[in-house]
Amino acid sequence: MKAVRTRLPGITLRDGVAPDADAVAQLLSMVNPDDPEAFGDVRLNLAMPQEGPLSHSRTLVVLAEDAQGSPVGTLFAGAPFWLFDHPVTSHPDLLGELVARIGVISAVAVHPGHRGGGVGAELIRHAVRRFTRAGYGLLTLNCFPELEEYYDRLGFTIMDDLIVHVPDGRMAAPVWDDTRVAARALDRHTVLAAVPGLDSPVVSGILPGSRVPAGAYFDGEKLHN
Ligand SMILES: CC(C)(COP(=O)(O)OP(=O)(O)OC[C@H]1O[C@@H](n2cnc3c(N)ncnc32)[C@H](O)[C@@H]1OP(=O)(O)O)[C@@H](O)C(=O)NCCC(=O)NCCS
């Protein structure tokens, strides 16, 4: 994808390419200073062929650059790992469909000298557009507590748990002990539905046949219509 202008003077966004690996990895190393290689797999993704539906198959790597072409921020997103080992979603019939419908922003990082100027927000809005255009229904991220308000302002709902309703009335709810989840529905089929008995909304309609029926409630074990 060609570079796109943003509403910020001089700042453009473009898909990452293989020679960007060091710059992208350096920016991402700032997300978790205790584990600077936490997003080291971005290098493998950048080495993959640049083909759709996102920048590198089902991975999106975007670089923000200033007017001189220097990298000022990056966003790394793709398929949620939990889908691959959750007992409900890892079923071969479901997995392929769900990885085409649910995406996760793994990391966003902006160079310290450019923070607070809206680059992070431009990267996140760009990711929302790219995932929407690629046919996804839900974009999620695991949220640092101090950034919950920030993602709320960007149109995400902050929830204790991510609960996804899949066909046949089953539900998948990955467990994260340390973070809450931010999620944003991307199309008219997908809704974050309030269900009596559950503290977090349920992702309804992510696949055909997965809408939560009106009047449904959770009894502590399963969903009833
Ligand atoms: C989080 C981050 C990507 C935001 O990028 P940015 O370009 O500075 O963000 P924007 O300019 O769009 O928005 C700035 C707003 O974000 C919020 N914000 C950013 N970092 C924050 C923090 N550590 N605590 C609380 N609020 C924060 C504030 O509301 C801030 O507004 P302010 O400047 O008026 O206080 C950037 O601060 C960063 O790279 N941080 C280090 C890496 C990281 O934590 N990444 C996020 C987790 S993956």
The ligand as a Tripos MOL2 file, in Angstrom:
@<TRIPOS>MOLECULE
LIG
   48    50     1     0     0
SMALL
NO_CHARGES

@<TRIPOS>ATOM
      1 C1          0.8650    4.9800   24.0020 C.3       1 LIG1
      2 C2          1.4800    5.7070   22.8120 C.3       1 LIG1
      3 C3          1.5870    4.7400   21.6300 C.3       1 LIG1
      4 C4          0.5720    6.8640   22.4210 C.3       1 LIG1
      5 O1          1.0990    7.4990   21.2780 O.3       1 LIG1
      6 P1          1.0250    9.1030   21.1310 P.3       1 LIG1
      7 O2          1.3520    9.4520   19.7350 O.co2     1 LIG1
      8 O3          1.8370    9.7340   22.2040 O.co2     1 LIG1
      9 O4         -0.5290    9.3030   21.4330 O.3       1 LIG1
     10 P2         -1.4880   10.4730   20.9830 P.3       1 LIG1
     11 O5         -0.6890   11.7110   20.7140 O.co2     1 LIG1
     12 O6         -2.4020    9.9510   19.9740 O.co2     1 LIG1
     13 O7         -2.3060   10.6540   22.3250 O.3       1 LIG1
     14 C5         -1.6980   11.1580   23.4780 C.3       1 LIG1
     15 C6         -2.5860   10.8000   24.6420 C.3       1 LIG1
     16 O8         -2.4220    9.4330   24.9750 O.3       1 LIG1
     17 C7         -2.6250    9.2490   26.3660 C.3       1 LIG1
     18 N1         -1.4140    8.6130   26.8940 N.ar      1 LIG1
     19 C8         -0.3160    8.2510   26.2090 C.ar      1 LIG1
     20 N2          0.5520    7.6320   27.0270 N.ar      1 LIG1
     21 C9         -0.0030    7.6100   28.2350 C.ar      1 LIG1
     22 C10         0.3860    7.0860   29.4990 C.ar      1 LIG1
     23 N3          1.5520    6.4440   29.6700 N.pl3     1 LIG1
     24 N4         -0.4590    7.2440   30.5270 N.ar      1 LIG1
     25 C11        -1.6410    7.8690   30.3830 C.ar      1 LIG1
     26 N5         -2.0750    8.3810   29.2030 N.ar      1 LIG1
     27 C12        -1.2690    8.2390   28.1570 C.ar      1 LIG1
     28 C13        -2.8340   10.6180   26.9490 C.3       1 LIG1
     29 O9         -4.2300   10.8220   27.0140 O.3       1 LIG1
     30 C14        -2.2270   11.5210   25.9000 C.3       1 LIG1
     31 O10        -2.7970   12.7860   25.8770 O.3       1 LIG1
     32 P3         -1.9420   14.0390   26.4160 P.3       1 LIG1
     33 O11        -0.7060   14.0570   25.5690 O.co2     1 LIG1
     34 O12        -2.8480   15.1620   26.1820 O.co2     1 LIG1
     35 O13        -1.6790   13.7000   27.8500 O.co2     1 LIG1
     36 C15         2.9060    6.2780   23.1480 C.3       1 LIG1
     37 O14         2.7910    7.0590   24.3120 O.3       1 LIG1
     38 C16         3.9810    5.2280   23.3570 C.2       1 LIG1
     39 O15         4.6570    4.8540   22.4230 O.2       1 LIG1
     40 N6          4.1470    4.7250   24.5880 N.am      1 LIG1
     41 C17         5.1350    3.6950   24.8850 C.3       1 LIG1
     42 C18         4.7150    2.3570   24.3290 C.3       1 LIG1
     43 C19         3.3320    1.9360   24.8200 C.2       1 LIG1
     44 O16         3.0290    2.0150   25.9830 O.2       1 LIG1
     45 N7          2.4800    1.4790   23.8740 N.am      1 LIG1
     46 C20         1.0990    1.1260   24.1530 C.3       1 LIG1
     47 C21         0.9010   -0.2730   24.4990 C.3       1 LIG1
     48 S1          1.0920   -1.3880   23.1720 S.3       1 LIG1
@<TRIPOS>BOND
     1     1     2 1
     2     2     3 1
     3     2     4 1
     4     2    36 1
     5     4     5 1
     6     5     6 1
     7     6     7 2
     8     6     8 1
     9     6     9 1
    10     9    10 1
    11    10    11 2
    12    10    12 1
    13    10    13 1
    14    13    14 1
    15    14    15 1
    16    15    16 1
    17    15    30 1
    18    16    17 1
    19    17    18 1
    20    17    28 1
    21    18    19 ar
    22    18    27 ar
    23    19    20 ar
    24    20    21 ar
    25    21    22 ar
    26    21    27 ar
    27    22    23 1
    28    22    24 ar
    29    24    25 ar
    30    25    26 ar
    31    26    27 ar
    32    28    29 1
    33    28    30 1
    34    30    31 1
    35    31    32 1
    36    32    33 2
    37    32    34 1
    38    32    35 1
    39    36    37 1
    40    36    38 1
    41    38    39 2
    42    38    40 1
    43    40    41 1
    44    41    42 1
    45    42    43 1
    46    43    44 2
    47    43    45 1
    48    45    46 1
    49    46    47 1
    50    47    48 1
@<TRIPOS>SUBSTRUCTURE
     1 LIG1         1 GROUP 0 **** ****
